[in-house]
């Protein structure tokens, strides 16, 4: 759907909104532009444009255009937005969205004219000014880009995306002190803005305003972590302490429990955005040599990073459950510099000896309930195991709506809020933090869907009365990320697509495929549970019956 520039694994892009900002009020400078005011996931057939009633409102054409845009059918999106403009030539949203679609077709001049028309209609339209600035930058008009961003800041001096973009344009033009002023302005508005802090520190180091040596772990403070997942405070403290004292933590927990998000956030406190991540390979070992080469290369990157900006470079290994005992011993021996590498041509001169004291390896271990992989097999030497406990029902009820909002914001599909009268008038601006699904709910359907999902998943002990129905988590552990994926589908389901049907279809797509390796009695118990919660013949039950045929 979106055009995203290629980036090194483990690096975050240097642009875009901070957490909690509305996607209706920012753009992204690599060509990724959000369609404003209501992008909806839909099963509508965009080929049937001519069947739209002749008396349809401009808003209906805009919504259909948004569907076409989300399907990357940009010519159709342009046509639909043009129909909206024919209906109402003074609808600035239609001009703005048409410009975004044209920009994605590479028609920059036409896109600029659309943004200018939107601005003529509403000179205070911040999103159109932002999109105009990005289009101007795409065709190399740097000063005009800055002028457009200045207009945004005249309208709203607190517009953080405009300040951030202005800082990047100035930085690209080697106007570093002016760029620093913009990042400092962001931090005065939002002292916790992580990207602005990173840019500020990089520029200060570049200008040699900071100390010649930086304590790499000075910024490592567990209290500054703001995980979206329910992470126990004690685990955050233990992870920070392990990194400080030279240990290499492996975080173990159910899939989707937030282990990776926690590790990345902790790493970025220390390394900024410079780290390597890779998935474990069962073939790694002393004879293979791949893991040895990876350790040597990332340790060398760590030394170079420390010399250039005072920050280390870490290695994050996903899928630790696929590691062999031999590969764990390779890592342990590397940090001991004990007989490493054995029998290879990697002599000591090719290894960055001494290994940088600030170099760390972290692991992500998906814990399942099949009794495999005892900890003593996959932990050795300076590696330490930290367990992520399963979230409680209350923790999940608090975090799943937040995760859903994050998913929809990242995809540009965040629905508008709805009031108790069911009004779906679209609004600009940030809606702030969401306490629960009531942000989207008209009549409680979404909350009912979440209750049904929890009922279907709930772990249960065998019933002495002989009742066989048991929830999915009686046999399989997974974290709140999977619930969020299901509920994001429900929340963003289009009008005319019943929420209950969307829930069943999403479970059949997201959860049921995870169950195919369970034994027949377990599958039958889950099928009985599905029949209890959703009814016989539901999409979930039919999908489960497919495994039993």
Phi, psi and omega in degrees: 000311185258152173268117182238128181292149180293142180216157180296140180302132178093358180253139172271148174296154185269028185210179173100178186280156170276172181300138176093349180280148181284138177288350179286348190233024175213166174231173174235140197277359178263014180107001181266103184246129176282138171287133188277149168061065166103083171256124189241139169283136187207155172260012181297148178269107184286354177286346186262046183298319185292344181275357177294131182305144183295336180265016180297148182282159175304324179297323178297318178294323178296316180296318178295323175298322178296322177299312179299320179298317180296332177273007181063026176264071190294321176300320178294321178298317179300317180299317183291320177294326177296321176299319178298321179293322176300322179290319183215093183296347181259016179271100186296329179299320180296318177299316181297313182293323176298319178299321179296316179296318177297321178301321179289343174271000181082011181266076190292318182295316177297321179297317179301319179298323178295315180296323179294323176296319178298321181289324177298321179291317182223093183297347180260015184280095188299317184298320179294320176299317179298315180294322177299317179299316181293322178294319177299320178295325181297331180256016170081019180263083188294311183294321178293327175300313180296323178298317180296319179293325176297323178297319178300316183286337172291318179293316184217096181296349183259014183283099185295317178302323179293318177298319182294314179298317180300318178300319180292319179299316179295320179296318178295336180267011180064023175263062191298314180300321178294322177299318179301320179302322180292318179293324176293325176297320177299315183291333174291327178280322184219089184299341182265008182293108188293316183293321178294322177299317181297314181296319178301312182295321179297316182292318179300318177296318180298321180277359179061036176271344183267179178293153182296332178236139183247131173289110187301331185257012181298324183273000183278100181224113184300335181290343178273355178288140177227067184291144176285338183265160177284094181254125179298141180302322182297324179293319179297319178298315182295320180296314179298317181294319180299317179294321182296321187267012173089016177268165183240098190280141172245118183264120182247136179184174179298151174303140177076018183266356178101012181299313183294317180299319178296313182298316181295319181294320178294317180298317184290338172297325186266314189262002193061242183244015188255097175205163180249139174227146184207159177263138181298147178240127181301341183277352180300143177178186182293323183283331184290314178087347182294314182294320178301315180296320180297317179296317179297315183295316182288327175295321177294319176300323179297316180296317180296320180294319178297322181288328185272322184222008176076009180245143180280176177234125183254164174243124179248119182252117175272159177069040182301335179296343178268000179288147173265163176301324180296318181291325177296321179291329176298315179295315180300317180292327180299315182284336173279344189054044187250102176058044182233138347275144187281126173067016181251174179268011178278082181286170189301333182290341179271350180262135184288069181275140353289148179300133182308132182297337182265005179283132181227148170245130176240149180235151176241119186241114175281112180274128173250178183252029182263005174079006180280169167056068174299147187302325185294341178284327190245013176228129181204159175058232183274004173286137178232146182259127176239124183266132175265112181289157176294144180288145174283166179300319181294319178299317180295320180299330179279324189267332184298315177301324179293319178294322178299314180299319180296318179300312183291324176296315182297327180272356182073023184245021184294117178293156175290157176288155180236136179272178188293343179274357179084012179296135179242032174298135184273142185228147171281162168106169182269134182268357176078193181288146183252120181287336181186187182290351179297344176301322184259342193284139173262313187227020178088005182297320184292319177297322177296320178296319180295321178297319179295320178299313180297321179296319180292328184269341192305132176288135183223147175278156177305138183273121181296343180281354179100355178296128188264344185294127177217147183287165186302320183287358170291340185237342187215132179262136171201159188266186186293344180299325181289323176295321180295320178299317180295312185289332176297321177296319181293312184299321186269005180298141187286162174302138182093350178253104187302139182299321180296319177295318179299319178299311182297316180296320181292318177299318179298328181274320190264321188260314187301318179301336179289347188262358190297337182270000178288157179285167185299315179300321179294317179297322179294322178296318179293323176298317177299321178295318178299319179296325178293316188276315188252344180097150177296142181085001177291163180300324180292313181296319179296321178295319178293321179299331177298330177284337186266347180288000000 
